[in-house]
Amino acid sequence: MTGSTDTLEPVALVLVVEDEPEIAEILEGYLRREGFRTERALDGKQALNLIRVARPDLVLLDIMLPEMDGLEVLRRIRNNGHTPVILLTARTEDLDKLLGLELGADDYITKPFSPREVVARVKAVLRRSAPPEANKSIVRVGPLEIDSEKVLAKLGGERLELTPTEFRLLETLARTPGKAFTRAELLEAALPESNALERVVDVHLKNLRRKLEAAGGANLLQTVRGVGYRLWLEA
């Protein structure tokens, strides 16, 4: 077996939550060939138990699960931590995808999918979740402080509990405060390997704005009509 030469993925543990054994086996096979470790859960309760015990680096989560659906599993994951989650869905309705993202999913893949695409997206989300090897400077914008090396953001000294995608969006905005970024620019910065629609950025930024407001940054993230978004401090 030959693993990836990337220093990140060979040690990463991926939890595959899929009730169809054939699909789960295929996904695990491709992931292991790329050097990942894997665990498998067939339903939501088993998945939550494995997350507590095994502490995976990423969860591949099917939405259609017996007893407890994937969106409820995602909700419970987000209530207890910030493990990266990629949703697997056979539903084609945008509402389901956007609801998953609003709950804190980092990406989604629609069935039927290519296992190679899934592996590529897993690698992409893990890269976004990991501390960068370069550019370790701390960015400060008024009361906002972002530590790229530690993947840590604080507002007024209070830690912001952000998903990896939310962190990347905030970091991008904070590096050029006042600049109006288009949705396409933000999508490229935060989800470069994803085929997500530009409006997916709106969902992530809605969640980010809510967290900033809760920490006292009510007007920090602004919508620029007809353009996109900017980070702004009142003079």
C-alpha positions as CSV (number, residue, x, y, z in Angstrom):
1,M,0.0,0.0,0.0
2,T,1.3,3.4,-0.9
3,G,0.1,6.4,1.1
4,S,0.0,10.1,0.2
5,T,3.2,12.0,0.6
6,D,1.3,14.8,2.3
7,T,2.3,15.1,5.9
8,L,-1.3,15.7,7.0
9,E,-3.6,13.0,5.7
10,P,-1.7,9.7,6.5
11,V,-2.4,10.0,10.2
12,A,-5.9,11.5,10.0
13,L,-8.8,9.4,11.2
14,V,-12.0,9.6,9.2
15,L,-15.3,8.4,10.5
16,V,-17.6,7.1,7.7
17,V,-21.2,7.3,8.8
18,E,-23.1,5.3,6.2
19,D,-25.9,2.7,6.6
20,E,-25.3,1.1,3.2
21,P,-22.4,-1.3,3.8
22,E,-21.3,-1.4,0.2
23,I,-20.9,2.3,-0.1
24,A,-19.2,2.5,3.3
25,E,-16.7,-0.3,2.3
26,I,-15.9,1.5,-1.0
27,L,-15.3,4.8,0.8
28,E,-13.1,3.2,3.4
29,G,-11.1,1.4,0.8
30,Y,-10.3,4.6,-1.1
31,L,-9.5,6.5,2.1
32,R,-7.2,3.8,3.4
33,R,-5.3,3.6,0.0
34,E,-4.5,7.3,0.5
35,G,-3.1,6.6,4.0
36,F,-6.1,7.6,6.1
37,R,-7.2,5.6,9.1
38,T,-11.0,4.9,9.2
39,E,-13.8,3.9,11.5
40,R,-17.4,3.1,10.4
41,A,-20.8,3.8,12.0
42,L,-24.0,2.4,10.5
43,D,-26.4,4.8,12.4
44,G,-26.4,8.1,14.2
45,K,-26.2,6.7,17.8
46,Q,-23.1,4.6,16.9
47,A,-21.6,7.6,15.2
48,L,-21.9,9.8,18.2
49,N,-20.4,7.1,20.5
50,L,-17.4,6.7,18.1
51,I,-16.9,10.5,18.0
52,R,-16.6,10.6,21.8
53,V,-14.3,7.5,21.9
54,A,-12.2,7.7,18.8
55,R,-12.1,11.5,18.3
56,P,-12.0,11.4,14.5
57,D,-10.3,14.3,12.6
58,L,-13.2,14.4,10.1
59,V,-16.7,12.9,9.7
60,L,-18.2,11.8,6.4
61,L,-21.9,11.9,7.4
62,D,-24.8,10.5,5.3
63,I,-28.0,12.5,5.8
64,M,-30.4,9.5,5.4
65,L,-29.7,7.3,8.4
66,P,-32.0,5.0,10.4
67,E,-33.5,6.2,13.7
68,M,-31.5,9.5,13.9
69,D,-30.9,11.3,10.6
70,G,-27.6,12.9,9.7
71,L,-28.8,16.5,10.3
72,E,-29.6,15.6,13.9
73,V,-26.2,13.9,14.3
74,L,-24.6,17.1,12.9
75,R,-26.6,19.3,15.3
76,R,-25.3,17.2,18.2
77,I,-21.7,17.2,16.9
78,R,-21.8,21.0,16.8
79,N,-23.3,21.2,20.3
80,N,-20.2,19.5,21.6
81,G,-17.3,20.5,19.3
82,H,-16.0,21.6,15.9
83,T,-15.0,18.4,14.2
84,P,-15.0,19.0,10.4
85,V,-18.1,17.4,8.8
86,I,-18.8,16.6,5.1
87,L,-22.4,15.7,4.4
88,L,-23.3,12.9,2.0
89,T,-26.8,13.3,0.6
90,A,-28.9,11.6,-2.0
91,R,-31.4,14.5,-1.8
92,T,-31.0,17.1,-4.6
93,E,-33.0,19.9,-3.0
94,D,-30.9,22.9,-2.1
95,L,-32.9,23.3,1.1
96,D,-31.4,20.2,2.6
97,K,-27.9,21.2,1.6
98,L,-28.2,24.7,3.0
99,L,-29.8,23.4,6.2
100,G,-26.8,21.2,6.7
101,L,-24.4,24.1,6.2
102,E,-26.4,26.3,8.5
103,L,-26.0,23.7,11.2
104,G,-22.2,23.8,10.7
105,A,-21.3,21.4,7.9
106,D,-18.0,22.2,6.2
107,D,-19.0,20.8,2.8
108,Y,-21.5,18.5,1.1
109,I,-21.3,15.9,-1.7
110,T,-24.4,14.8,-3.6
111,K,-24.9,11.1,-4.5
112,P,-24.0,9.4,-6.8
113,F,-20.4,10.5,-6.3
114,S,-17.0,9.5,-7.3
115,P,-15.0,8.0,-4.4
116,R,-11.9,9.9,-5.7
117,E,-13.9,13.1,-5.4
118,V,-14.8,12.3,-1.8
119,V,-11.1,11.7,-1.0
120,A,-10.1,14.9,-2.6
121,R,-12.8,16.9,-0.6
122,V,-11.7,15.2,2.6
123,K,-8.1,16.3,2.0
124,A,-9.3,19.8,1.2
125,V,-11.4,20.2,4.4
126,L,-8.6,18.8,6.5
127,R,-6.1,21.2,5.0
128,R,-8.4,24.1,5.8
129,S,-8.7,22.8,9.4
130,A,-5.0,22.4,10.0
131,P,-2.6,25.2,11.1
132,P,-0.8,26.6,8.1
133,E,2.9,25.9,7.8
134,A,3.6,29.4,6.7
135,N,2.2,32.9,7.3
136,K,2.0,32.4,11.1
137,S,1.4,36.1,11.8
138,I,-1.3,37.2,14.1
139,V,-3.9,39.5,12.4
140,R,-5.6,42.2,14.5
141,V,-8.5,44.3,13.5
142,G,-9.7,46.5,16.3
143,P,-10.9,44.1,19.1
144,L,-10.6,41.1,16.7
145,E,-7.5,38.9,16.9
146,I,-6.8,36.0,14.6
147,D,-3.9,33.6,15.2
148,S,-3.5,31.6,11.9
149,E,-1.0,29.2,13.4
150,K,-3.2,28.2,16.3
151,V,-6.4,28.5,14.2
152,L,-7.8,30.7,16.9
153,A,-9.9,33.8,16.8
154,K,-10.8,36.1,19.6
155,L,-13.1,39.2,19.9
156,G,-12.5,41.4,22.8
157,G,-10.5,38.7,24.4
158,E,-13.4,36.2,24.1
159,R,-12.7,33.1,22.0
160,L,-14.9,32.6,19.0
161,E,-16.0,29.0,18.5
162,L,-15.8,28.7,14.7
163,T,-15.9,25.9,12.2
164,P,-12.9,25.6,9.9
165,T,-14.8,27.2,7.0
166,E,-16.0,30.1,9.2
167,F,-12.4,30.7,10.4
168,R,-11.1,30.8,6.9
169,L,-13.7,33.3,5.9
170,L,-13.1,35.5,8.8
171,E,-9.3,35.4,8.3
172,T,-9.7,36.3,4.6
173,L,-11.9,39.3,5.5
174,A,-9.6,40.4,8.3
175,R,-6.5,40.4,6.2
176,T,-7.9,43.3,4.1
177,P,-10.4,45.1,6.5
178,G,-12.7,47.4,4.6
179,K,-12.4,45.6,1.3
180,A,-15.7,44.4,-0.2
181,F,-15.2,40.8,-1.2
182,T,-17.4,39.1,-3.7
183,R,-19.0,35.8,-2.9
184,A,-16.9,34.2,-5.6
185,E,-13.7,35.5,-3.9
186,L,-14.8,34.2,-0.5
187,L,-15.8,30.9,-1.9
188,E,-12.4,30.5,-3.5
189,A,-10.7,31.4,-0.3
190,A,-12.7,29.2,2.0
191,L,-13.9,26.3,-0.2
192,P,-11.5,26.2,-3.2
193,E,-12.0,22.6,-4.0
194,S,-15.7,22.5,-3.5
195,N,-18.4,22.8,-6.2
196,A,-20.7,24.5,-3.8
197,L,-22.9,27.4,-5.0
198,E,-21.9,31.0,-4.2
199,R,-24.9,31.4,-2.0
200,V,-23.5,28.7,0.3
201,V,-21.1,31.5,1.4
202,D,-24.2,33.4,2.7
203,V,-25.0,30.5,5.0
204,H,-21.5,30.3,6.5
205,L,-21.4,34.1,6.9
206,K,-24.8,34.1,8.5
207,N,-23.5,31.7,11.1
208,L,-20.3,33.8,11.5
209,R,-22.2,37.0,11.9
210,R,-24.3,35.5,14.6
211,K,-21.2,34.4,16.6
212,L,-19.6,37.8,16.2
213,E,-22.7,39.5,17.4
214,A,-22.9,37.2,20.4
215,A,-19.4,38.3,21.3
216,G,-20.1,42.0,21.0
217,G,-19.2,42.6,17.3
218,A,-22.7,43.6,16.1
219,N,-21.5,45.7,13.2
220,L,-18.2,44.0,12.4
221,L,-19.4,41.9,9.5
222,Q,-21.2,44.0,6.9
223,T,-23.2,43.1,3.8
224,V,-22.2,45.2,0.8
225,R,-25.3,45.3,-1.5
226,G,-24.7,44.1,-5.0
227,V,-21.1,43.0,-4.1
228,G,-20.7,40.7,-1.1
229,Y,-19.2,41.3,2.3
230,R,-16.6,43.2,4.2
231,L,-15.1,43.5,7.7
232,W,-15.6,47.0,8.9
233,L,-14.8,49.1,12.0
234,E,-16.7,52.3,12.6
235,A,-14.4,55.3,12.8
